Amino acid sequence: MKTTLIFATNNQHKVDEIRSVIGDQFEIITLQEAGINIDIPEPHDTLEANATEKSHTIHQLTQKNCFSEDTGLEVAALNGEPGVKSARYAGDGRDFQRNIDKLLENLQEKPNRSARFRTVISLILDNKEYFFEGVCEGQILTEQSGKSGFGYDPVFIPTGGDKSFADMRMEEKNVFSHRQKAVTKLLNFLTSQRS
């Protein structure tokens, strides 16, 4: 019987990315598919604490195995901003175009455009919590490129890549992706628990 995990999100882009890594080894269901209709707050100032908030909220509601993730874009010249506030950088509306505009504006006079995406996963399995982290180093472009992906993908080019995340197909993005790295650690851990 396949292990089922509730993924504490309704962001279909994130679900697609994670399912593309995990394949059919485990069943991943979204909050919506689990019949949970809540917006979990992310009030903390670290990715770890926000990920914990989300997984614990769902675990308390369902008593089932679940995981959540929080991801931030950390830009060196902006002292790690937008970081934990990545989704709401330009305000509470989660408007990624406005977030990108604000980021590019804040970087206008800055020669250093190095940045990294960091993902932290909080897994609650059999009532115990485990953390997995994935990092992708790269640069912020001076203008947007590409139509795929979501969030800051149109302005982020990973180290070793020659185009933005938004110009890549899912398989290409997964070679570099911070989320893919964290999910691979999660998958390896889940597989080791099963054997």
Secondary structure, 3 states (H helix, E strand, C coil): CCCEEEECCCCHHHHHHHHHHHCCCCEEEECCCCCCCCCCCCCCCCHHHHHHHHHHHHHHHHCCCEEEEEEEEEEHHHCCCEECCHHHCCCCCCCHHHHHHHHHHHCCCCCCCEEEEEEEEEEEECCEEEEEEEEEEEEECCCCCCCCCCCCHHHEEECCCCCCHHHCCHHHHHHHCHHHHHHHHHHHHHHHHHC
